[in-house]
Amino acid sequence: MIKWAFDQYVGVALSFMSRYPVGTNVYKRDWDTLVLLDTCRVDALKEVADDYDFLPSSDDIGSITSIASGSYTWMANTFVEEYARDVSNTVYISANGYSEQILENGWRPEEDRGLSNCNWRTLTADDLRALDQPWRHGKDLLGHPDPEYVTERAIGYHREYEPDRMIVHYSQPHEPYISQAIKEERDELHDHEDDPWSFLKDGGDFDAVWDCYIDDLRMVLEHVETLLNNHDAEKVVISADHGEAFGEFGVYRHPVAVLHPKTRKVPWAVTSAEDRHEKEGSIESQRQVAEVEDALEDLGYL
């Protein structure tokens, strides 16, 4: 009964949000490069900000209300007809498998769920200057695209295309949390790393989960620093497609079509980039194309 009621809500909510999005489309803001850290919360970025010279101080990190509470609705409501000119000048480097579903396959969020009558105005991959999807052909790192490879792709595409705008969408700090396993040279993840939500619901230690989340955020920020030192951009914004709930008001993860503040409020940290040519970029594939279902299952979506 609860699932049925939630499905009805989702159908109605997305029918409304597909016509009247709630939140700020990033194309309404000024930026040259937009770095998206998947699920990054404002308080998390503020917690680590003072450890990174390229980030503003914690007091200077702003926020916006995201246009979605999940990656696929973010894509569906960001790359839209209203901003077609800006989209046409954008190179999108996506480590999130939904870029194939939404932008290439024409799939639209929850069209057949509950009482839905959606009217998405989403553009396609052909409307972008370029779409690159490192999750399809890069190194897999315990269920995630390797952030080093994502960075190499972004550097390569920026030098090759010299776009007016570039979006670099990293997978981290989205679960599963992998940085501690990498440091310890483990091939297997602990329960609180692999499925933190079941772990928390069963009474698991919140600090253990939060520490893993912060460690994965630190891991990806090291690669963001490399990106900033290897392309030119006057205004770089570090943000997120959506946030994450860790049990606040009984909500975990980032359910679709919710207005929970922890899933909707995302960082808006302004910095800059200068190409010091410290690292080579690449637009060549490393391996055979991965299946989108496998990529999404690794992130707990299927």
Contacts in CASP RR format, 6 or more apart in sequence:
PFRMAT RR
TARGET T0000
AUTHOR 0000-0000-0000
METHOD contacts of the structure
MODEL  1
MIKWAFDQYVGVALSFMSRYPVGTNVYKRDWDTLVLLDTCRVDALKEVAD
DYDFLPSSDDIGSITSIASGSYTWMANTFVEEYARDVSNTVYISANGYSE
QILENGWRPEEDRGLSNCNWRTLTADDLRALDQPWRHGKDLLGHPDPEYV
TERAIGYHREYEPDRMIVHYSQPHEPYISQAIKEERDELHDHEDDPWSFL
KDGGDFDAVWDCYIDDLRMVLEHVETLLNNHDAEKVVISADHGEAFGEFG
VYRHPVAVLHPKTRKVPWAVTSAEDRHEKEGSIESQRQVAEVEDALEDLG
YL
7 113 0 8 1.000
7 114 0 8 1.000
8 114 0 8 1.000
8 115 0 8 1.000
9 257 0 8 1.000
10 110 0 8 1.000
10 113 0 8 1.000
10 114 0 8 1.000
10 116 0 8 1.000
10 256 0 8 1.000
10 257 0 8 1.000
11 110 0 8 1.000
11 113 0 8 1.000
11 114 0 8 1.000
11 115 0 8 1.000
11 116 0 8 1.000
11 118 0 8 1.000
11 257 0 8 1.000
12 114 0 8 1.000
12 115 0 8 1.000
12 116 0 8 1.000
13 257 0 8 1.000
14 73 0 8 1.000
14 109 0 8 1.000
14 110 0 8 1.000
14 113 0 8 1.000
14 116 0 8 1.000
14 118 0 8 1.000
14 256 0 8 1.000
14 257 0 8 1.000
15 115 0 8 1.000
15 116 0 8 1.000
15 117 0 8 1.000
15 118 0 8 1.000
15 119 0 8 1.000
17 68 0 8 1.000
17 73 0 8 1.000
17 77 0 8 1.000
17 257 0 8 1.000
18 76 0 8 1.000
18 77 0 8 1.000
18 108 0 8 1.000
18 109 0 8 1.000
18 118 0 8 1.000
18 119 0 8 1.000
18 120 0 8 1.000
18 121 0 8 1.000
19 119 0 8 1.000
21 67 0 8 1.000
21 68 0 8 1.000
21 77 0 8 1.000
22 65 0 8 1.000
22 67 0 8 1.000
22 259 0 8 1.000
22 264 0 8 1.000
23 64 0 8 1.000
23 65 0 8 1.000
23 66 0 8 1.000
23 67 0 8 1.000
23 264 0 8 1.000
24 64 0 8 1.000
24 65 0 8 1.000
24 66 0 8 1.000
24 67 0 8 1.000
25 67 0 8 1.000
25 77 0 8 1.000
25 78 0 8 1.000
25 80 0 8 1.000
25 82 0 8 1.000
25 83 0 8 1.000
26 34 0 8 1.000
26 64 0 8 1.000
26 67 0 8 1.000
26 78 0 8 1.000
26 237 0 8 1.000
26 239 0 8 1.000
27 78 0 8 1.000
27 83 0 8 1.000
27 86 0 8 1.000
27 87 0 8 1.000
29 64 0 8 1.000
29 237 0 8 1.000
29 268 0 8 1.000
30 235 0 8 1.000
31 165 0 8 1.000
31 235 0 8 1.000
31 236 0 8 1.000
31 237 0 8 1.000
32 164 0 8 1.000
32 165 0 8 1.000
32 166 0 8 1.000
32 233 0 8 1.000
32 234 0 8 1.000
32 235 0 8 1.000
32 236 0 8 1.000
33 158 0 8 1.000
33 165 0 8 1.000
33 166 0 8 1.000
33 167 0 8 1.000
33 168 0 8 1.000
33 227 0 8 1.000
33 231 0 8 1.000
33 233 0 8 1.000
33 235 0 8 1.000
33 236 0 8 1.000
33 237 0 8 1.000
33 273 0 8 1.000
34 165 0 8 1.000
34 166 0 8 1.000
34 167 0 8 1.000
34 168 0 8 1.000
34 236 0 8 1.000
34 237 0 8 1.000
34 239 0 8 1.000
35 168 0 8 1.000
35 170 0 8 1.000
35 224 0 8 1.000
35 227 0 8 1.000
35 236 0 8 1.000
35 237 0 8 1.000
35 238 0 8 1.000
35 239 0 8 1.000
36 167 0 8 1.000
36 168 0 8 1.000
36 169 0 8 1.000
36 170 0 8 1.000
36 239 0 8 1.000
36 240 0 8 1.000
36 241 0 8 1.000
37 45 0 8 1.000
37 170 0 8 1.000
37 172 0 8 1.000
37 173 0 8 1.000
37 217 0 8 1.000
37 220 0 8 1.000
37 221 0 8 1.000
37 224 0 8 1.000
37 238 0 8 1.000
37 239 0 8 1.000
37 240 0 8 1.000
37 267 0 8 1.000
38 71 0 8 1.000
38 95 0 8 1.000
38 96 0 8 1.000
38 169 0 8 1.000
38 170 0 8 1.000
38 171 0 8 1.000
38 172 0 8 1.000
38 173 0 8 1.000
38 174 0 8 1.000
38 240 0 8 1.000
38 241 0 8 1.000
38 242 0 8 1.000
39 173 0 8 1.000
39 174 0 8 1.000
39 175 0 8 1.000
39 240 0 8 1.000
39 242 0 8 1.000
39 243 0 8 1.000
39 244 0 8 1.000
39 254 0 8 1.000
40 173 0 8 1.000
40 217 0 8 1.000
40 239 0 8 1.000
40 240 0 8 1.000
40 243 0 8 1.000
40 244 0 8 1.000
40 266 0 8 1.000
40 267 0 8 1.000
41 240 0 8 1.000
41 243 0 8 1.000
41 244 0 8 1.000
41 262 0 8 1.000
41 265 0 8 1.000
41 266 0 8 1.000
41 267 0 8 1.000
42 61 0 8 1.000
42 62 0 8 1.000
42 63 0 8 1.000
42 265 0 8 1.000
42 266 0 8 1.000
42 267 0 8 1.000
44 173 0 8 1.000
44 213 0 8 1.000
44 214 0 8 1.000
44 217 0 8 1.000
45 55 0 8 1.000
45 61 0 8 1.000
45 217 0 8 1.000
45 238 0 8 1.000
45 267 0 8 1.000
45 269 0 8 1.000
46 58 0 8 1.000
46 61 0 8 1.000
46 267 0 8 1.000
47 58 0 8 1.000
47 214 0 8 1.000
48 55 0 8 1.000
48 214 0 8 1.000
48 217 0 8 1.000
48 218 0 8 1.000
48 221 0 8 1.000
49 55 0 8 1.000
49 56 0 8 1.000
49 57 0 8 1.000
49 58 0 8 1.000
49 61 0 8 1.000
49 269 0 8 1.000
50 57 0 8 1.000
50 58 0 8 1.000
51 218 0 8 1.000
52 221 0 8 1.000
52 225 0 8 1.000
54 224 0 8 1.000
54 225 0 8 1.000
54 228 0 8 1.000
54 271 0 8 1.000
55 61 0 8 1.000
55 221 0 8 1.000
55 238 0 8 1.000
55 269 0 8 1.000
55 271 0 8 1.000
56 269 0 8 1.000
56 270 0 8 1.000
56 271 0 8 1.000
60 269 0 8 1.000
61 267 0 8 1.000
61 268 0 8 1.000
61 269 0 8 1.000
62 267 0 8 1.000
62 268 0 8 1.000
62 269 0 8 1.000
63 265 0 8 1.000
63 266 0 8 1.000
63 267 0 8 1.000
63 268 0 8 1.000
64 239 0 8 1.000
64 265 0 8 1.000
64 266 0 8 1.000
64 268 0 8 1.000
65 264 0 8 1.000
65 265 0 8 1.000
65 266 0 8 1.000
66 74 0 8 1.000
66 240 0 8 1.000
66 241 0 8 1.000
66 242 0 8 1.000
66 243 0 8 1.000
66 263 0 8 1.000
66 264 0 8 1.000
66 265 0 8 1.000
66 266 0 8 1.000
67 73 0 8 1.000
67 74 0 8 1.000
67 77 0 8 1.000
67 78 0 8 1.000
68 74 0 8 1.000
68 76 0 8 1.000
68 77 0 8 1.000
68 78 0 8 1.000
68 241 0 8 1.000
68 242 0 8 1.000
69 242 0 8 1.000
69 243 0 8 1.000
69 254 0 8 1.000
69 255 0 8 1.000
69 256 0 8 1.000
69 257 0 8 1.000
69 258 0 8 1.000
69 259 0 8 1.000
69 260 0 8 1.000
69 263 0 8 1.000
69 264 0 8 1.000
70 241 0 8 1.000
70 242 0 8 1.000
70 254 0 8 1.000
70 256 0 8 1.000
70 263 0 8 1.000
71 96 0 8 1.000
71 98 0 8 1.000
71 241 0 8 1.000
71 242 0 8 1.000
72 98 0 8 1.000
72 101 0 8 1.000
72 102 0 8 1.000
72 107 0 8 1.000
72 109 0 8 1.000
73 109 0 8 1.000
73 256 0 8 1.000
73 257 0 8 1.000
74 241 0 8 1.000
74 242 0 8 1.000
75 98 0 8 1.000
75 99 0 8 1.000
75 102 0 8 1.000
75 103 0 8 1.000
75 122 0 8 1.000
75 241 0 8 1.000
76 102 0 8 1.000
76 108 0 8 1.000
76 109 0 8 1.000
76 120 0 8 1.000
76 122 0 8 1.000
77 120 0 8 1.000
77 122 0 8 1.000
79 87 0 8 1.000
79 92 0 8 1.000
79 102 0 8 1.000
79 103 0 8 1.000
79 122 0 8 1.000
79 123 0 8 1.000
79 127 0 8 1.000
79 128 0 8 1.000
80 121 0 8 1.000
80 122 0 8 1.000
80 123 0 8 1.000
81 121 0 8 1.000
81 123 0 8 1.000
82 121 0 8 1.000
84 123 0 8 1.000
84 127 0 8 1.000
86 165 0 8 1.000
87 123 0 8 1.000
87 127 0 8 1.000
87 128 0 8 1.000
88 127 0 8 1.000
88 128 0 8 1.000
88 129 0 8 1.000
89 129 0 8 1.000
89 163 0 8 1.000
89 164 0 8 1.000
89 165 0 8 1.000
90 128 0 8 1.000
90 129 0 8 1.000
90 163 0 8 1.000
90 164 0 8 1.000
90 165 0 8 1.000
90 166 0 8 1.000
90 167 0 8 1.000
91 128 0 8 1.000
91 129 0 8 1.000
91 130 0 8 1.000
91 131 0 8 1.000
91 132 0 8 1.000
91 157 0 8 1.000
91 158 0 8 1.000
91 161 0 8 1.000
91 163 0 8 1.000
91 165 0 8 1.000
91 166 0 8 1.000
91 167 0 8 1.000
92 99 0 8 1.000
92 103 0 8 1.000
92 128 0 8 1.000
92 130 0 8 1.000
92 131 0 8 1.000
92 132 0 8 1.000
92 166 0 8 1.000
92 167 0 8 1.000
92 169 0 8 1.000
93 132 0 8 1.000
93 134 0 8 1.000
93 150 0 8 1.000
93 153 0 8 1.000
93 154 0 8 1.000
93 157 0 8 1.000
93 166 0 8 1.000
93 167 0 8 1.000
93 168 0 8 1.000
93 169 0 8 1.000
94 131 0 8 1.000
94 132 0 8 1.000
94 133 0 8 1.000
94 134 0 8 1.000
94 135 0 8 1.000
94 167 0 8 1.000
94 169 0 8 1.000
95 133 0 8 1.000
95 134 0 8 1.000
95 135 0 8 1.000
95 144 0 8 1.000
95 145 0 8 1.000
95 147 0 8 1.000
95 150 0 8 1.000
95 169 0 8 1.000
95 170 0 8 1.000
95 171 0 8 1.000
96 135 0 8 1.000
96 169 0 8 1.000
96 171 0 8 1.000
96 241 0 8 1.000
96 299 0 8 1.000
97 133 0 8 1.000
97 135 0 8 1.000
97 136 0 8 1.000
97 292 0 8 1.000
97 295 0 8 1.000
97 296 0 8 1.000
98 296 0 8 1.000
99 125 0 8 1.000
99 131 0 8 1.000
99 133 0 8 1.000
99 169 0 8 1.000
100 133 0 8 1.000
100 136 0 8 1.000
100 292 0 8 1.000
101 107 0 8 1.000
101 292 0 8 1.000
102 108 0 8 1.000
102 109 0 8 1.000
102 122 0 8 1.000
103 122 0 8 1.000
103 123 0 8 1.000
103 124 0 8 1.000
103 125 0 8 1.000
103 128 0 8 1.000
103 131 0 8 1.000
104 124 0 8 1.000
104 125 0 8 1.000
104 131 0 8 1.000
106 122 0 8 1.000
106 124 0 8 1.000
108 118 0 8 1.000
108 120 0 8 1.000
108 122 0 8 1.000
109 118 0 8 1.000
109 120 0 8 1.000
109 256 0 8 1.000
110 116 0 8 1.000
110 118 0 8 1.000
110 256 0 8 1.000
110 257 0 8 1.000
111 118 0 8 1.000
125 131 0 8 1.000
129 161 0 8 1.000
129 163 0 8 1.000
129 164 0 8 1.000
130 157 0 8 1.000
130 161 0 8 1.000
130 163 0 8 1.000
132 153 0 8 1.000
132 157 0 8 1.000
132 283 0 8 1.000
134 145 0 8 1.000
134 146 0 8 1.000
134 149 0 8 1.000
134 150 0 8 1.000
134 153 0 8 1.000
135 145 0 8 1.000
135 171 0 8 1.000
135 290 0 8 1.000
135 295 0 8 1.000
136 285 0 8 1.000
136 289 0 8 1.000
136 290 0 8 1.000
136 292 0 8 1.000
136 295 0 8 1.000
137 285 0 8 1.000
137 286 0 8 1.000
137 287 0 8 1.000
137 288 0 8 1.000
137 289 0 8 1.000
137 290 0 8 1.000
138 145 0 8 1.000
138 146 0 8 1.000
138 149 0 8 1.000
138 285 0 8 1.000
138 286 0 8 1.000
138 287 0 8 1.000
138 290 0 8 1.000
139 145 0 8 1.000
139 146 0 8 1.000
139 149 0 8 1.000
139 286 0 8 1.000
139 287 0 8 1.000
140 146 0 8 1.000
140 290 0 8 1.000
140 298 0 8 1.000
141 147 0 8 1.000
141 178 0 8 1.000
141 182 0 8 1.000
142 176 0 8 1.000
142 178 0 8 1.000
142 181 0 8 1.000
142 182 0 8 1.000
142 187 0 8 1.000
142 189 0 8 1.000
143 176 0 8 1.000
143 178 0 8 1.000
143 298 0 8 1.000
143 299 0 8 1.000
144 171 0 8 1.000
144 172 0 8 1.000
144 174 0 8 1.000
144 176 0 8 1.000
144 178 0 8 1.000
144 298 0 8 1.000
144 299 0 8 1.000
145 171 0 8 1.000
145 295 0 8 1.000
147 170 0 8 1.000
147 171 0 8 1.000
147 172 0 8 1.000
147 219 0 8 1.000
147 220 0 8 1.000
147 223 0 8 1.000
148 223 0 8 1.000
148 226 0 8 1.000
149 286 0 8 1.000
150 168 0 8 1.000
150 170 0 8 1.000
150 171 0 8 1.000
150 223 0 8 1.000
151 168 0 8 1.000
151 223 0 8 1.000
151 224 0 8 1.000
151 226 0 8 1.000
151 227 0 8 1.000
151 230 0 8 1.000
151 279 0 8 1.000
152 279 0 8 1.000
152 280 0 8 1.000
152 281 0 8 1.000
152 282 0 8 1.000
153 281 0 8 1.000
153 282 0 8 1.000
153 283 0 8 1.000
154 166 0 8 1.000
154 168 0 8 1.000
154 227 0 8 1.000
154 231 0 8 1.000
155 227 0 8 1.000
155 230 0 8 1.000
155 231 0 8 1.000
155 279 0 8 1.000
155 280 0 8 1.000
155 281 0 8 1.000
155 282 0 8 1.000
156 281 0 8 1.000
156 282 0 8 1.000
156 283 0 8 1.000
157 163 0 8 1.000
157 166 0 8 1.000
157 283 0 8 1.000
158 166 0 8 1.000
158 231 0 8 1.000
158 232 0 8 1.000
159 231 0 8 1.000
159 275 0 8 1.000
159 281 0 8 1.000
160 283 0 8 1.000
166 231 0 8 1.000
166 233 0 8 1.000
168 227 0 8 1.000
169 241 0 8 1.000
170 220 0 8 1.000
170 223 0 8 1.000
170 224 0 8 1.000
171 220 0 8 1.000
171 299 0 8 1.000
172 178 0 8 1.000
172 179 0 8 1.000
172 216 0 8 1.000
172 217 0 8 1.000
172 219 0 8 1.000
172 220 0 8 1.000
173 213 0 8 1.000
173 214 0 8 1.000
173 216 0 8 1.000
173 217 0 8 1.000
173 219 0 8 1.000
173 220 0 8 1.000
174 216 0 8 1.000
174 299 0 8 1.000
175 193 0 8 1.000
175 194 0 8 1.000
175 195 0 8 1.000
175 196 0 8 1.000
175 197 0 8 1.000
175 213 0 8 1.000
175 299 0 8 1.000
175 300 0 8 1.000
176 189 0 8 1.000
176 193 0 8 1.000
176 194 0 8 1.000
176 195 0 8 1.000
176 298 0 8 1.000
176 299 0 8 1.000
176 300 0 8 1.000
177 189 0 8 1.000
177 192 0 8 1.000
177 193 0 8 1.000
177 196 0 8 1.000
177 209 0 8 1.000
177 212 0 8 1.000
177 213 0 8 1.000
177 215 0 8 1.000
177 216 0 8 1.000
178 189 0 8 1.000
178 193 0 8 1.000
178 216 0 8 1.000
178 219 0 8 1.000
179 212 0 8 1.000
179 215 0 8 1.000
179 216 0 8 1.000
179 218 0 8 1.000
179 219 0 8 1.000
180 193 0 8 1.000
180 212 0 8 1.000
180 215 0 8 1.000
181 187 0 8 1.000
181 188 0 8 1.000
181 189 0 8 1.000
181 190 0 8 1.000
181 193 0 8 1.000
182 219 0 8 1.000
191 198 0 8 1.000
191 199 0 8 1.000
192 199 0 8 1.000
192 204 0 8 1.000
192 205 0 8 1.000
192 208 0 8 1.000
192 209 0 8 1.000
192 212 0 8 1.000
193 212 0 8 1.000
196 209 0 8 1.000
196 212 0 8 1.000
196 213 0 8 1.000
197 252 0 8 1.000
197 253 0 8 1.000
199 209 0 8 1.000
200 206 0 8 1.000
200 209 0 8 1.000
200 246 0 8 1.000
200 247 0 8 1.000
200 252 0 8 1.000
201 252 0 8 1.000
206 246 0 8 1.000
209 246 0 8 1.000
210 246 0 8 1.000
213 244 0 8 1.000
213 246 0 8 1.000
224 238 0 8 1.000
226 278 0 8 1.000
226 279 0 8 1.000
227 273 0 8 1.000
228 236 0 8 1.000
228 271 0 8 1.000
228 272 0 8 1.000
228 273 0 8 1.000
228 274 0 8 1.000
229 273 0 8 1.000
229 274 0 8 1.000
229 275 0 8 1.000
229 276 0 8 1.000
229 278 0 8 1.000
229 279 0 8 1.000
230 273 0 8 1.000
230 275 0 8 1.000
230 276 0 8 1.000
230 277 0 8 1.000
230 278 0 8 1.000
230 279 0 8 1.000
230 281 0 8 1.000
231 273 0 8 1.000
231 275 0 8 1.000
232 273 0 8 1.000
232 274 0 8 1.000
232 275 0 8 1.000
233 272 0 8 1.000
233 273 0 8 1.000
234 272 0 8 1.000
235 270 0 8 1.000
235 272 0 8 1.000
236 270 0 8 1.000
236 271 0 8 1.000
236 272 0 8 1.000
236 273 0 8 1.000
237 268 0 8 1.000
237 269 0 8 1.000
237 270 0 8 1.000
237 271 0 8 1.000
238 267 0 8 1.000
238 269 0 8 1.000
238 271 0 8 1.000
239 266 0 8 1.000
239 267 0 8 1.000
239 268 0 8 1.000
239 269 0 8 1.000
240 266 0 8 1.000
240 267 0 8 1.000
241 266 0 8 1.000
242 254 0 8 1.000
242 263 0 8 1.000
242 264 0 8 1.000
242 266 0 8 1.000
243 254 0 8 1.000
243 262 0 8 1.000
243 263 0 8 1.000
243 264 0 8 1.000
243 265 0 8 1.000
243 266 0 8 1.000
244 253 0 8 1.000
244 254 0 8 1.000
244 262 0 8 1.000
244 263 0 8 1.000
245 251 0 8 1.000
245 252 0 8 1.000
245 253 0 8 1.000
245 254 0 8 1.000
245 260 0 8 1.000
245 262 0 8 1.000
245 263 0 8 1.000
246 252 0 8 1.000
246 262 0 8 1.000
248 260 0 8 1.000
248 262 0 8 1.000
249 260 0 8 1.000
251 258 0 8 1.000
251 260 0 8 1.000
251 262 0 8 1.000
251 263 0 8 1.000
254 263 0 8 1.000
255 263 0 8 1.000
258 264 0 8 1.000
293 302 0 8 1.000
296 302 0 8 1.000
END
